[in-house]
Amino acid sequence: MKEKVDVLLTTYNTHIPYLKEQINSILNQTYKDINLLISDDDSEQKEVIKTLEEYKKKDSRIKLYKQEKNIGYIKNFEFLLKKSKAPYIMFSDHDDIWYKDKIEKSITKLKKENVDMVYCNANQINEKGEIVKRNYFKYKNVPKIKGRNNCLAISRCIGIACSQIITKSVKEKMLPFTEKVMAHDWLAAFVANESKGIDYIEEPLFGYRLHNTNIFGGRSLAQNLDKWKKEYGKSIESYQKYRNEKVIDKAYLEGAEMCLQYAEVEEDKKYLQDLIEYYKDLKKTKCVNFKLGKYNYFLSGKNLLKKEIKEIVIFHFPILGYIRFLLN
């Protein structure tokens, strides 16, 4: 008998066709020994609950939970992690499409390499399910991590949640979430990195959907800048606010502060404290910050060249970043 895998899926006012495609792709996996744990975050659209209840009646592997009030996607995933009993856990978005062997290849890799987390590549798809970008690793310059004690699994988010499989031991170290938890996927990778380690699968194993209602959705920097300008304008104050709050704080500093609360290895604690000070120093920079050696120490790595160029401009040469902001 194969070991059970719990797939955790949260929903909130989900577009029904996307939801059906995703649930079908999970239930039709080649690896059958799964539970699909679904928690709806108090959707206002009654059709979402109706659809989920219909699926629950058709497949006994589905466990459905309904939140009495909206708690947000992070707390909703924490809720499902607490419900999970299986030795292996996977996170699922509500609008992607998993290829039929995603679970089987993920768990096989995890066991073969004897690690606590594996993350896989993806193809980016549009509203119609058509591939618009092949190789998410290359498109988004995703770090490629093998083994344990890798500094990039501390300073960066390694693998989006819907690409990950983790062990029960990682889950137990993640719970309960502290007030600093801002990304459960980043936290999972950090915990795994301090334990038995991480590995990745180069092959795309699912379609990661990009559409107008995505919260994150794999948007490029250019897309994010364009969206910000339309809302807040093109002034240098607007750009500085974007740089400090949406980039340095949300994508870097808050992640480091979260990891510090979970760190068990003394070297990691010291590394994180220095990393946090580096980010705080960057936020004070108006024109140029010449401490490029710190960037290389904290954030450089394999498969990251294009991302590094963009980050160096934003972090250390904000005046150039503002010019790009204007020209975008």
C-alpha positions in Angstrom: 0.0 0.0 0.0 1.3 3.4 -0.9 1.7 6.2 1.7 -1.0 8.8 1.8 -0.5 12.3 0.4 -2.7 15.1 1.6 -3.4 17.8 -1.0 -4.4 21.1 0.6 -6.7 23.4 -1.4 -8.1 26.7 -0.3 -11.0 28.5 -2.1 -12.5 31.9 -2.1 -15.0 33.2 -4.7 -13.2 31.0 -7.2 -14.1 31.1 -10.9 -16.0 27.8 -11.2 -14.5 26.5 -14.5 -11.0 27.0 -13.1 -12.0 25.2 -9.8 -13.5 22.2 -11.7 -10.4 21.9 -13.9 -8.1 21.9 -10.9 -10.1 19.5 -8.7 -10.4 17.1 -11.7 -6.7 17.3 -12.4 -6.0 16.3 -8.7 -8.5 13.5 -8.5 -7.3 12.0 -11.8 -3.6 11.8 -10.8 -1.8 8.5 -11.4 -1.0 8.5 -7.7 -4.4 7.5 -6.2 -3.6 7.3 -2.4 -4.5 10.9 -1.6 -6.9 13.0 0.5 -8.0 16.3 -1.0 -8.5 18.7 1.9 -10.5 21.7 0.9 -11.2 24.8 3.0 -13.5 27.5 1.7 -12.7 30.9 3.2 -16.4 32.0 3.5 -17.0 32.6 -0.2 -19.7 35.1 -1.0 -20.5 33.2 -4.2 -22.8 30.3 -3.3 -22.0 28.5 -6.5 -18.5 27.8 -5.1 -19.9 25.9 -2.1 -22.4 24.1 -4.2 -19.7 22.9 -6.6 -17.5 21.8 -3.7 -20.3 19.8 -2.1 -21.1 18.1 -5.4 -17.5 16.9 -5.7 -17.5 15.8 -2.0 -20.5 13.5 -2.7 -18.8 12.0 -5.8 -15.3 11.2 -4.2 -14.7 10.0 -0.7 -11.1 11.3 -0.8 -12.4 14.9 -0.5 -12.7 16.4 3.0 -14.5 19.7 2.9 -14.4 22.5 5.5 -16.2 25.9 5.5 -14.9 28.8 7.4 -17.5 30.8 9.3 -15.7 34.1 8.4 -13.0 35.1 6.1 -9.6 34.4 7.7 -7.3 35.0 4.7 -5.4 32.5 2.6 -2.4 32.1 5.0 -4.5 31.3 8.0 -6.7 29.1 5.8 -3.6 27.0 4.8 -2.6 26.9 8.5 -6.1 25.5 9.2 -5.6 22.7 6.6 -2.1 21.9 7.8 -3.5 21.3 11.3 -6.2 19.0 9.8 -3.6 17.0 7.7 -2.5 13.6 9.1 -0.7 12.2 6.1 3.1 11.7 6.0 3.3 13.8 2.9 1.6 17.1 2.1 1.2 19.2 -1.1 -0.3 22.7 -1.5 -2.7 23.5 -4.3 -3.9 26.7 -5.8 -7.6 26.7 -6.7 -7.2 27.6 -10.4 -4.2 25.7 -11.8 -4.1 22.4 -13.7 -1.9 19.6 -12.4 -0.4 17.2 -15.0 -1.5 13.6 -14.3 1.9 12.5 -12.8 2.7 15.5 -10.6 2.1 13.7 -7.3 3.8 10.5 -8.4 6.9 12.2 -9.6 7.1 14.5 -6.7 6.9 11.8 -4.0 9.2 9.5 -5.9 11.9 12.3 -6.0 11.4 13.1 -2.3 11.9 9.5 -1.3 14.8 8.9 -3.6 16.8 11.9 -2.4 15.7 11.5 1.2 14.9 15.2 1.6 12.1 17.1 3.4 10.9 19.1 0.4 10.8 18.9 -3.4 9.6 21.6 -5.7 8.9 21.3 -9.4 8.9 23.4 -12.5 5.7 24.6 -14.2 4.3 26.1 -17.5 2.4 29.3 -17.2 -1.1 29.1 -18.7 -3.7 31.7 -19.5 -7.5 31.8 -18.8 -8.1 29.2 -21.5 -5.5 26.8 -20.2 -3.1 27.5 -23.1 0.6 27.7 -22.4 1.9 31.2 -22.6 5.3 30.7 -20.9 7.2 27.4 -20.8 9.7 26.7 -18.0 8.7 28.8 -15.0 12.1 28.2 -13.5 13.7 30.0 -16.4 11.0 32.7 -16.9 11.0 33.7 -13.2 14.7 32.9 -12.5 13.7 30.4 -9.7 16.7 29.3 -7.5 17.7 25.7 -8.0 18.5 24.2 -4.6 19.8 20.8 -3.8 20.7 19.6 -0.3 20.6 21.5 3.0 22.1 24.5 4.7 21.8 26.6 1.5 21.7 30.4 2.2 19.4 31.0 -0.7 16.7 29.0 1.1 17.0 31.5 3.9 17.1 34.8 1.9 14.6 33.8 -0.8 11.3 31.9 -1.3 12.3 28.6 -2.9 9.5 27.2 -5.0 6.0 28.5 -5.1 3.6 26.6 -2.8 1.7 24.8 -5.6 5.0 23.3 -6.8 6.0 21.8 -3.4 5.7 18.5 -1.6 6.8 18.5 2.1 7.1 15.9 4.8 5.0 15.7 7.9 8.0 16.6 10.0 8.2 20.0 8.2 4.5 20.6 8.8 4.9 19.9 12.5 7.8 22.5 12.8 5.8 25.1 10.9 2.8 24.9 13.3 1.5 27.0 14.9 2.0 29.9 12.6 3.6 32.9 14.3 2.4 36.5 13.7 5.3 36.9 11.2 4.3 34.2 8.8 3.8 36.0 5.4 4.3 33.0 3.0 3.8 29.4 4.0 5.8 28.2 1.0 8.9 30.3 2.0 8.5 29.0 5.6 8.2 25.3 4.4 11.4 25.7 2.4 13.3 27.3 5.2 12.3 24.6 7.7 13.2 21.8 5.2 16.6 23.5 4.6 17.4 23.3 8.3 16.3 19.7 8.4 17.0 17.0 5.7 17.1 19.5 2.9 15.6 20.3 -0.5 15.6 19.1 -4.1 13.8 20.1 -7.3 12.4 18.6 -10.5 13.3 20.4 -13.7 10.3 19.0 -15.6 7.1 21.2 -15.6 4.5 19.2 -13.7 1.6 21.6 -13.8 0.0 24.6 -15.5 0.3 27.7 -13.3 -2.6 30.0 -14.3 -2.2 33.7 -14.8 -5.4 35.8 -15.1 -6.9 39.1 -14.2 -7.9 38.2 -10.6 -4.6 36.7 -9.5 -3.2 38.0 -6.2 0.3 37.1 -7.3 0.0 35.1 -10.5 3.6 35.2 -11.6 3.5 38.7 -13.0 6.7 40.2 -14.3 8.3 43.3 -12.8 7.2 45.4 -15.8 3.6 44.2 -15.2 3.8 45.1 -11.5 5.3 48.5 -12.2 2.6 49.3 -14.8 -0.2 48.3 -12.4 1.4 50.5 -9.6 1.7 53.6 -11.8 -1.9 53.4 -12.8 -2.9 53.4 -9.2 -0.3 55.7 -7.5 1.2 57.8 -10.3 4.8 58.3 -11.6 6.4 60.6 -9.0 9.7 59.7 -7.4 7.8 59.4 -4.1 5.5 56.9 -5.7 8.4 54.8 -6.9 10.2 55.0 -3.5 7.0 53.8 -1.8 6.8 50.9 -4.3 10.5 50.0 -3.9 10.4 50.0 -0.1 7.0 48.6 0.7 6.1 46.3 -2.2 9.6 45.0 -3.0 12.0 45.3 0.0 9.4 44.8 2.7 7.0 42.4 1.2 9.3 40.3 -0.9 12.4 40.2 1.2 12.5 41.8 4.7 9.3 40.3 6.0 10.4 36.9 4.8 13.7 37.2 6.7 11.8 38.3 9.9 9.5 35.3 9.6 12.4 32.9 9.2 14.2 34.3 12.2 11.2 33.4 14.4 11.6 29.7 13.3 15.4 29.4 13.1 16.9 26.7 15.2 20.5 26.7 13.8 22.6 29.4 15.5 24.5 30.2 12.2 21.1 30.8 10.5 20.0 33.2 13.3 23.1 35.3 12.9 22.8 35.2 9.1 19.2 36.4 9.3 20.0 39.2 11.8 22.6 40.5 9.4 20.3 40.1 6.4 17.6 42.1 8.2 20.0 44.9 8.9 21.1 44.9 5.2 17.4 45.3 4.1 16.8 48.1 6.6 19.9 49.9 5.3 18.7 49.6 1.7 15.4 51.3 2.5 17.4 54.4 3.6 19.1 54.7 0.2 17.8 57.4 -2.1 20.3 57.4 -5.0 23.1 54.8 -4.7 24.2 52.2 -2.2 27.7 50.9 -2.8 27.6 47.9 -0.5 27.3 45.4 -3.4 29.3 42.8 -1.6 26.5 42.3 0.8 24.1 41.6 -2.1 26.4 39.0 -3.5 26.8 37.4 -0.1 23.1 37.2 0.7 21.2 36.9 -2.6 23.5 35.6 -5.5 23.1 32.0 -6.8 22.5 29.6 -9.6 19.9 30.4 -12.2 19.5 34.0 -11.0 21.5 36.2 -13.3 18.6 38.2 -14.8 16.8 38.5 -11.5 20.1 39.7 -9.9 20.5 42.5 -12.4 17.0 43.7 -11.7 17.4 43.5 -7.9 20.8 45.3 -7.9 19.2 48.2 -9.8 16.3 48.3 -7.4 18.3 47.8 -4.2 21.6 49.6 -4.9 20.8 52.1 -7.7 17.3 53.3 -6.9 17.8 56.4 -9.1 18.2 54.1 -12.1 15.2 52.1 -10.9 13.2 55.3 -11.0 14.2 56.0 -14.6 13.1 52.5 -15.6 9.9 53.1 -13.7 9.2 56.2 -15.8 10.1 54.4 -19.1 8.1 51.2 -18.4 
